[in-house]
Amino acid sequence: MAKTSVQYVCTECGWTGAKWVGRCPTCGEWGTVEEFHEARPAAGSRTAAAGRTSRTQPAAASVTSAAAPISQIGTDSVQRLHTGFGEFDRILGGGIVPGSVILIAGEPGIGKSTLLLETAGHIAREPERKVLYISGEESQAQVRMRAQRVNAVEDRLMLASTTDLATVLALIEQERPSLAIVDSAQTIVSQDVDGISGGSTQVREVASALIDTAKSINVPVLLVGHVTKDGSIAGPRTLEHLVDVVCQFEGEPQTALRLLRAVKNRFGPTDEVGCFDMSGEGIEEVTDPAGLFLSAGETDVDGTCVTFTLDGHRSLAVEIQALVTNSVLPTPRRAVNGVDSNRLAMLVAVLYRHGGIALLNNDLYVSTIAGGKAREPSCDLAIVAALASASLSRAVPRTTCAIGEISLTGQVRPVPRLEYRLREAARLGFTVAVVPPMKKAPDIQGLTVVQTASLSEALRALGLSPRS
């Protein structure tokens, strides 16, 4: 075992120091500084071997480290590797860049391994492409069973099951695949450093070694990462700084919808989102998720209203449903799903003060369809409309949508990229849109845009005025 030196590291921001402190001096978080033993390279370790190589080959080292004008460095030979999923490629900015390290994080059972295994199968079907899949959580037979279920069994898909970092690096250098997948970073252990599997020291060493290998032999690596109970990526925060791309795989376990978003991307945008559908046969991409969050049926129903949210560059239609009942409790109940409960309490008070509809003593139940999220301020007007519709027993027409933020003074405030949302509404067949005032109303064929400056005006436009 290599000799170690004691240091203290912050698990949130990666700050290191020689003494323990209760509060991190960099990020200001309390109780995040932990003791760890950083190992000095052993005689046969990867770092020591690298040092011997640099000493025995000074000429090669000087060539590879030589600086060159940036104008003379070509990128024409860099060809992105397509994953077989158009949604995945769009998140990455057009595909996987050679030599990049991509971290895929998500809750247990969300579908990270299934997505990457299907990606491996797609790439392995291409001529002269080979993929190396290294699992530290499952045996080769278990991975084969899952690959058979999702139709990812290919001759050029190489499987290995190990938790030793040296073996992982040797396999990547030996196979030289078009893509290497390591599942997961928290299960791989380096024998050169102390610490348990998944600890800060081990995760940092594993990530650094994989990044060095990926850059040196120009092999892209997809790295699976675990998350903690609060949803953040497990291990030191420096893990996210080291890799090139960080993708978050999200979704509700009760629904089949999965969302993949890039929270860090050195080679593409970070405001894109990809939609996938999880089934027993694997994961399928959803290229047009327009109707995912809308209920079926042609008749108008009390207590419903449709709005349009933005997720990246994509506009999604979300149906909000509300139920209003008389309360028998001292404190009326507020139950929400997909809606911010604090925002709902504010909107109920504004609806009473500026809309003339009293719901303060009623039990309120507000929910979205199929796990949609309506936590954007632009959903305020639709939430209020659904509540008013349920209270007055008047239905909002299914071809009418409401978009706008409501202030405490009862004003309907503008929202970003409103014209983009309206064009999506027209594409889906909506004929009327109640929106905030606009400097220039867009001319959208088939869509009537009703501009309202206050909550009372918006309720009248929706046919929900309590005095009518």
N, C-alpha and C positions, 0 to 999 in steps of 0.2 A: 504494500500500500504506500502511495506517495505521501510525503510529509505535507502537512497542512498548516495554514495560518488562519487565525480567527479574524473575521471581519463581520461587519453588520450592514445589512442591506434592507432598503425599503421595498416591500413587495408591491407598492403602488407605482412609484416613479423610478425605482432602480438606484436611488442614492446609496452610496457606500461610505462607511466611516470606520474609524478604529475603535470608537466607543459607542456603547448603547445609549440611545436617547428615547424618551417616551414619545416625542413628537418629531416627525421628519422635518428637518430644516428646509427642505426643498419644496415639498408639496403641502406641508402643514397638517398631514393626517396623523391621528393619534393611534398608537398601538400597532403600527405597520412595520416597525423596524425589528428584524429578526436576526439572530446569530446564525452564521453558517461558517463552515470550514472550507476555505478555498485551497485546493491542492496545488502544490508545485509540480510541474511536469515530471513524471517518472522517466526512468531510463529508456523504456520502450514506448513511451506515449506518443500520441500524434504530434504534440507541440515540440517535443524534443526531436522527433524525427524530422520535423520541418526545419528546426534549427540546424541539424546536421546537413540537410540538403542545401540550405542556403549557404553554409560555410564551405561545402565541397563544390558548389557550382556557382561561384560569384558572377561569372559572365552571364549565365542565364537569368539570374536575379536582376542584374543591372538592365538587361534588355526588357524584361517584363515590367519593370518599375519605371522605365524611362517615360518622361513627359513628352507630349506631342500637342501641337496646336489643335484646338477643338474643331477647326474648320477642315482639317485633314482626316478626321476620324469618320469613316463611312458607316452607315447603317443600312445600306441597301441589301446586305446579306442577311439581315435579321428578319426571319419569317416567323410569324406567330403560329403557334400550334393550336388548331381548332379542337374543341372539346367534344364536338358532336351535339352539343346543346347550344342553340342560338342565344338563349337567355343567359347562359353562363358566359359565352363569348362576349356578349354585350356588357356584362358586369366588369369583365377584365379589360375592356377597351379594345376588343377585337380578337382575343385569343391569349394563349399563354406565351409570354416572352421567354426565349431560351435563356437558361441560367438564372431564372427568377425563383424565389421561394415564396409560396403562397400559403397562408395560414387560413384554414377553414375551421371556424369555431361554432359551437351550438350546444344546446341542451342534450342530455342523453336521450337516445331514441328518436331524435328529430329527423334523422336520415342522412347524416354526414357521410358515413361509410358507404351507404347505398349510392349516393350521388357520385362519389369518387370511383366506386367500382364500375358503375355504368359508364362513366367518363373513360376509365381505363379500357373498357371493352370497345367503345367507339373508336378510340385512337388505335388500338391493336388491330382493328379490322382494316386499317389503311395499309397499303403496300409499303414495305420496308420500314414499318414502325414497330417498335418494341416497347412495352411498358413493364416496369418493375413495381409490384405491389408488395410492400413489406408491412406485415401486421404484427404488432406487439400485444394485441389483445386476444386474437383468435388463432387457432391452428390453421394449417393449410387446408385440411378437410372441411373445416367450418366455413372458411372463405369460399371454397369451391361450391358448397351447398348454396350459399347466398348468391354467388355468381350464376349458378344454374337457374335460380329462381328469377333473376332479373335479365337473363339471356346475355350474359357477359363472358361466356366461356370461349376463349380464343387461344390458339396455339402460341401466339406471340405475347400473351399476357403471362408474365413470370410471377410466381408466388413465392414468398418466403415468410417464415414466422420466426422472429427473434426479438429479443429485448436488449441485445448488446450493441452498443454504438459502433464499436470497431467492426463488427460483422456487417452492420448496415452500410458503413462507408465502403467496406471492401466489396460488397455486392454491387453497389452503385458504380464503383470504378471498374469492376470486372465486366458488368453487363453493358455499361454505357447506353442506357435506354433512351428513348425519345422523351420519356416522362417517368419520374420516380414518385411513388406515393408512400408516405410513411404514416401509419395509423397506430399509435398517435405519439405526439411529442412527450406526453407525460408518462408513457410506459417504457421509453428507451432509457437505458442506464449506461453511463460511462464508467469504466473501471479506473479512470485516471483521477477522479475526484470523489470526495466523500459526499454523503447525503443519500436520502432515500429516493426512490423513484417518484417523480413528480414534484420534488422539492425545487426551491429556487436555484440552487447550485446546479443540479442535474439538468433542469430545463434550459438554463442558460448555456451550459456546455454543449448539450445536444443541438440546440439551435445554431450555435456558432459553428460547430463542426459541419452540419449539413449545409449551411450557407457557404462556408469555405469550399466544400466539395462541389456544390452546384456552380459556383462562379468559376472554379478552376477548370472543370471539364465541360462547362456549358450545358448542363443537364437541368431542366426545370424540376422543382420538387414541390409537390402538394403535401402539406403538413396538416394533420388533423390536430386540433387543440380542444381540450376540455374547458368547461366553464364552471365557475363557482355557483353557490346557491343564489347570489344576487345577480347572476347573468354575466359577470365579467370573466375575461379569459384567465384561466388558472395559471399560476406561476408568476414570475417577476414581470413587471410592466415593460422591461427592456425587450422582452420577446416580441412585442408588437413593433418596437422601434427597429429591431434587427431585420425582420422579414420585409419583403418588397410589397406584398399585398396582404391585407387582412379582410376576410369575408366573414360575415355573420349570417348563419343559417337560422331562420326564425320560423315560428309557427306554433299553433295551438295543438296539443296532443289530441284534442277531441275532434279536430277538423283535418281534412286532407290537404289544405292549402299550406304551402311552404314558400317563404320569401327569402331570397338571397340578396344581400346588399353588401357593397364594398365600403368599409369604413376607413380604409387606407389603400391607396393605389398609386404607385409611382409611375405607372404606365397607362393610366386611363382615368376616367371620371370616378368620383365618389358619391354622386347623387343619382345613380341608377339603381334599379331594383328588378330582380328577376323573379318570375312567378312559376312555381312548380306544383304538380299535383301528385300526392303520395298515394299509392295503391299497393295491393298485395303483389303485383307484378313488378314493382319498382317505382321509379320517379319519371314523370312525364312533364315536359315543359308546357306552360300555358302562354301562348303567344298573344292572345287577346283575352285578358281577364275581365272584360267589361261586365259580364253578367254574373260574376262570381258572388257579389254581395247584394244581389237583387232577388226578391222572392218571385216565384212563379204565380201566374194568374193575371186575368185581364180586368177584374172588377175592382172598383175603388174600395178601400178599407179604411175605417177610422183609425187614427193614431199612427199613421205612417207618413213619411216624407223622405224624398231622395235628395242627396247632396253629392257634390263631387270634391274629392280630396286629391292632393298631389303627393305622390311618392316617387321622389326622384324626378325624372322627366315624364312620368306616366300619370295620367289622370284616371282615377278610379271612381266609379259610381257606387255609393254606399247608401243603403236603405236603413233609415232609423225608425224603430218602432217604439211606441210609448203606450203604457197602460196606466190609467188613473183610477184609483178606487178610494172609497171612504175609509178612513183610518179608525181603528178601534184601540189604537195604542196611544199612550201619553205623548210619545215622540213618533211622529209619522216616519214610515220606513222609506228609504231611498236605496233602491237596488239598481245597479248599472252593469252593463257588459259591453266593452268596447268604447265606453264614454267616460270621460273624467268626472268623478263624483263631485269634486270641488267646483268644477265648471257648471255642473248641473244645479248645484245649490245657488250659485250666483244667477243663473238664467231664470230659475223659478222666482227669485226675488224681483228681477227686472220685469218678468212677465206680469207679475202682480202690480208693480208700481207704474209701469208705462204701457202695459197692454190691457189692464183691467180684468185679468183672469186670475182668480185666487186659487192657488194650489198648495199653499203653505201647510194646510191641515190634512192633506191627502197623502195616501201611499202612492209613490211614483216608481214605476219600473220602466227603465229605458235600456234598449238593447239594439245591437246591429245584427245583420244577417251573416251567417257563415264565418264568423270570426273577424269581420271587418273592423277597422279602427276609425273612430270618428272623434279623435282628440285634437284635431286641428281647429283653430279659432274659426275657420271658414264654415264649420259645421254648426255654429251657434244657431243660425236662422232655421235650419232644418230641425234641430232639436226642439226649439221653441214651437215650431209649426206642428211637430208630432204631438207635443204635450197639449197644445191648444185644440188640435183635432180630436184627441182622445177625450178631453174634458167637455167639449161642445158636441161631440158625436157628429162631427161633420168631416167628411173625407176630403183629403187633398187629391185632385186628379192624378192618376198614375203618370200622365204625360207632363206633369209640372214638377220642377225641381226648385230648390231654394239654396242659395249660396251667399254667405255673408257673415261677418263678425258683428256681435252685438256688444255695445259698450254699456257701462253702468248707467249712463244717461239715456239709454233707450235708442241711441243712434245705430244705424246699420253702416258699418265701416267697410271700406274696400279690402280686398284680399289679393294676394299676389297671383299673377298669371291668370286673371279671370277670363280673358278671351280664350285662352287655351282650354279651360274647363267648359266654356260654353260651346265650343266647336265639338268637343267630345260628347256633350249632351245632345247636340243636334244629330250627331252620327248615330246615337243610340235611339233616336226617335222621339226625343222630348220636344214638345211644341211651345212650352212656356217656361221661362226662367225668371224667378224673382231674385234680384241682385241689388247690391249697393249702387249709389250714383257713380257713373263713369264719365270720364272726360270726353270720350268719343265712343258712342255705342257701336259695336261691330255689326256689320250687315251679314247676318248668317241666315242662309235660306232655310225656311221651314221653322225657325225659332223666333218666338216673340220675346223680347227682353224687356221686362218690367223693372224699372229703376225705382227704388224706394229709399228714402233718407232716414226713416224712423221705423221703430218696431210696429207702431200702430198702422202706418201705411202698408207695411209688409203683410200684416195680418188681414187688412182689407183686401189687398191684392190676391191673397190666397183664399179668400172667402171665409176667414176665421175670426172676423171681428165680433166681439161679444155683444155688440149693440145691433147687429144686423139680424 
